[in-house]
Amino acid sequence: MLKSDYQTQKRLPTMEELPYKDGKPVDSEIQDLIAHLLKSILAYIWSNRNDWFFGIDMGWYYSPDEKAIAPDGFLCLGVERIKGENLRLSYVTWEENGVVPSLAIEVVSKTPGGEYKGKKRKYAQYGVLYYVIYAPLRVRKQKLTLYRLNREGKYELQEDNPLWMQEIGLGIGTEIGTFQGITREWLYWYDEQGNRYPTPEEAQQQEQQARQLAEAQRQQEQQARQLAEQRLEQAQQQAEKLVARLRELGIDPDQLD
């Protein structure tokens, strides 16, 4: 039940009044890094947009009658990216015009904590369109599980990796790469053609390489011009010497065909 249902019945609690810490630490370093990798890429490729928010291990309140749920990562569209001077303490649906996340991501530690059952039911109930479960520590079982909510409010398993999410305008999937000097399999964003978006570090390297290539091409072009100028000058000098020699022999070069 959202703001429109409650506003005539009672005052809704504000973000500042709601608990924003549950005292539970992130289970592993990799969980934190994966979410921050995804957010850093978004901040780069959507730097000119202010209509999105990506929360990391942040409390999300769907209803004032329910406790907050804290996905490892979640993406909301159509909301302010930066909200207030002190930003968000938590994501409160009734203070976001009823916008629920379009995507929720759970990174499973060595021991699952309800990602495949309880949290899956909750996200479906809340209307989260896409749900991603990533279990990087699994060895014998599938690491990446992707769901899309159908019209009946049930999650349907998706087989694509990366999976293109038309409503979001992004794809998501796994690939070997390097982030903060760590080379391993990561979750990444992709474009519609299945091309992976680079991390900010990779983008900077690509830009630097492009600048170096452009500078190398400029130098090559400059050297080619200088060489052509030298050859032209040499040809002119040789022609002048020939003219001078002809005149020494009493031959007028202007009379020659």
C-alpha positions in Angstrom: 0.0 0.0 0.0 1.6 3.3 -1.1 1.2 6.9 -0.4 -2.0 7.4 -2.3 -3.7 4.8 -0.2 -2.4 6.1 3.1 -2.5 9.8 2.8 -6.1 10.1 3.8 -5.7 7.7 6.8 -2.5 8.6 8.6 0.8 10.5 8.3 3.4 8.5 6.6 6.9 8.2 8.2 9.6 10.1 6.4 13.0 8.8 5.3 14.6 10.5 8.3 12.2 8.8 10.7 12.7 5.3 9.3 15.6 3.0 10.4 18.3 3.0 7.8 20.7 0.5 9.5 20.0 -3.1 10.4 23.4 -3.9 11.8 24.1 -6.7 9.4 27.5 -6.5 7.6 28.0 -7.3 4.0 28.9 -11.0 3.8 32.0 -10.7 1.7 34.2 -8.3 -0.1 33.1 -9.5 -3.6 29.5 -8.6 -2.9 30.4 -5.0 -2.2 32.8 -4.8 -5.2 30.3 -6.2 -7.7 27.6 -3.6 -6.8 30.1 -0.7 -6.9 31.4 -1.9 -10.3 27.9 -1.7 -11.7 27.2 1.7 -10.2 30.5 3.1 -11.4 29.8 2.1 -15.0 26.3 3.7 -14.8 27.7 6.9 -13.4 30.0 7.0 -16.5 27.6 6.0 -19.3 24.7 7.9 -17.8 26.7 10.9 -16.6 24.3 13.3 -18.5 21.2 11.8 -17.0 19.5 12.6 -13.7 16.6 10.3 -13.9 18.0 7.2 -12.3 19.2 5.9 -8.9 21.3 2.9 -8.1 21.2 1.8 -4.5 23.8 -0.5 -2.8 23.0 -2.5 0.2 20.4 0.2 1.1 17.1 -0.2 2.9 14.1 -0.1 0.5 10.7 0.6 2.1 7.9 -0.5 -0.1 5.2 0.1 2.5 5.1 1.7 5.9 3.6 -1.5 7.3 6.6 -3.6 6.3 10.2 -3.8 7.3 12.8 -2.6 4.8 14.4 -5.0 2.4 18.0 -4.4 1.4 19.1 -5.7 -2.1 22.8 -5.8 -2.8 22.0 -3.5 -5.7 18.8 -2.0 -7.2 18.1 0.3 -10.1 15.3 2.8 -10.2 14.3 4.8 -13.3 12.3 8.1 -13.4 13.6 9.3 -10.0 16.1 11.9 -9.0 19.7 10.6 -9.0 20.7 13.1 -6.3 18.1 13.8 -3.7 18.7 16.6 -1.2 22.0 17.8 0.2 22.4 14.7 2.4 21.2 12.3 -0.3 19.1 9.3 0.6 19.3 7.5 4.0 17.1 4.8 2.4 14.8 4.4 -0.6 11.2 5.1 0.5 8.7 4.3 -2.2 6.0 6.7 -1.1 8.5 9.5 -1.2 9.6 8.6 -4.8 6.1 8.9 -6.4 5.5 5.2 -6.0 8.4 4.2 -8.2 9.7 0.7 -7.4 13.0 -0.6 -8.6 13.1 -1.9 -12.2 15.9 -4.2 -11.3 17.0 -5.9 -8.1 20.4 -7.7 -7.7 21.4 -10.2 -5.1 24.9 -11.5 -4.8 24.9 -14.9 -3.0 27.7 -15.6 -0.5 28.9 -19.1 0.1 25.6 -20.0 1.9 22.4 -18.7 0.2 20.3 -16.4 2.4 16.8 -16.6 0.9 17.7 -15.2 -2.5 16.1 -18.1 -4.4 12.9 -18.3 -2.4 11.9 -15.6 0.1 13.5 -12.6 -1.5 12.3 -13.8 -4.9 8.7 -13.9 -3.7 9.1 -10.5 -2.1 10.5 -8.8 -5.2 7.8 -10.4 -7.4 5.1 -9.1 -4.9 6.6 -5.6 -5.0 6.6 -5.6 -8.8 10.3 -5.6 -9.5 10.5 -6.2 -13.2 13.9 -7.9 -13.4 15.6 -9.9 -10.7 19.2 -11.1 -10.9 20.9 -13.6 -8.6 24.6 -13.9 -8.9 26.5 -16.6 -7.0 30.2 -16.1 -7.8 31.4 -18.7 -5.3 29.4 -21.5 -6.7 31.4 -24.2 -8.4 29.1 -27.0 -9.6 25.9 -25.0 -9.9 24.8 -22.1 -12.2 26.3 -18.8 -11.1 24.0 -16.4 -12.8 20.2 -16.6 -12.6 18.0 -14.0 -14.4 14.3 -13.5 -14.0 11.7 -11.3 -15.7 8.3 -10.6 -14.2 5.4 -11.8 -16.3 1.8 -10.4 -16.5 0.7 -12.8 -13.8 3.2 -11.4 -11.4 5.4 -14.5 -11.5 9.1 -14.6 -12.4 10.1 -16.4 -15.6 13.6 -17.7 -15.9 15.6 -16.0 -18.7 18.4 -17.9 -20.6 20.3 -15.1 -22.2 23.7 -14.0 -20.9 23.9 -11.1 -21.3 20.1 -10.5 -21.0 18.8 -7.4 -22.8 16.3 -5.5 -20.6 14.3 -3.5 -23.1 12.4 -1.4 -20.5 15.6 -0.4 -18.8 17.7 0.1 -21.9 20.5 -2.0 -20.6 21.7 -5.6 -20.8 23.3 -7.4 -17.8 25.5 -10.4 -17.8 28.9 -11.9 -16.8 32.3 -11.7 -18.4 36.0 -12.0 -17.4 37.5 -8.6 -16.8 39.6 -6.5 -14.5 38.2 -4.1 -11.8 40.4 -2.3 -9.3 43.3 -4.5 -10.4 41.3 -7.7 -9.8 40.8 -10.0 -12.8 37.9 -12.4 -12.5 34.3 -12.9 -13.6 32.2 -9.8 -12.9 28.7 -8.6 -13.5 28.6 -6.0 -16.3 26.2 -3.8 -18.2 25.8 -4.4 -22.0 24.3 -2.5 -25.0 21.5 -4.0 -27.2 24.1 -5.6 -29.5 25.7 -7.4 -26.6 28.7 -5.2 -26.3 30.0 -4.8 -22.8 30.2 -1.2 -21.4 33.7 -0.4 -20.2 34.4 0.4 -16.6 35.6 4.1 -16.0 39.1 2.8 -15.7 38.9 0.9 -19.0 37.2 3.9 -20.6 40.1 6.2 -19.5 42.6 3.6 -20.9 40.7 3.5 -24.2 40.6 7.3 -24.4 44.3 7.4 -23.6 45.1 4.8 -26.2 43.0 6.7 -28.7 44.9 9.9 -27.9 48.2 8.1 -28.3 47.1 6.6 -31.6 45.9 10.0 -32.8 49.2 11.6 -31.8 51.2 8.8 -33.5 49.2 9.3 -36.7 49.7 13.1 -36.5 53.5 12.5 -36.1 53.5 10.1 -39.0 51.6 12.6 -41.2 54.0 15.4 -40.1 57.0 13.2 -41.0 55.5 12.3 -44.3 55.0 16.0 -45.1 58.5 16.8 -44.0 59.9 14.0 -46.2 57.9 15.2 -49.2 59.1 18.8 -48.7 62.7 17.5 -48.4 62.3 15.5 -51.7 60.7 18.5 -53.4 63.5 20.8 -52.3 66.1 18.3 -53.4 64.4 18.0 -56.8 64.4 21.8 -57.1 68.1 22.0 -56.2 69.0 19.4 -58.8 66.9 21.2 -61.4 68.7 24.5 -60.6 72.1 22.8 -60.9 71.1 21.3 -64.3 70.0 24.7 -65.6 73.3 26.2 -64.4 75.3 23.5 -66.1 73.5 24.0 -69.4 74.1 27.7 -69.3 77.8 27.0 -68.7 77.8 24.9 -71.9 76.2 27.7 -73.8 72.8 26.1 -74.0 69.7 28.2 -73.2 67.4 25.9 -71.2 64.4 28.0 -72.2 65.0 27.0 -75.9 64.8 23.3 -75.1 61.7 21.3 -75.8 
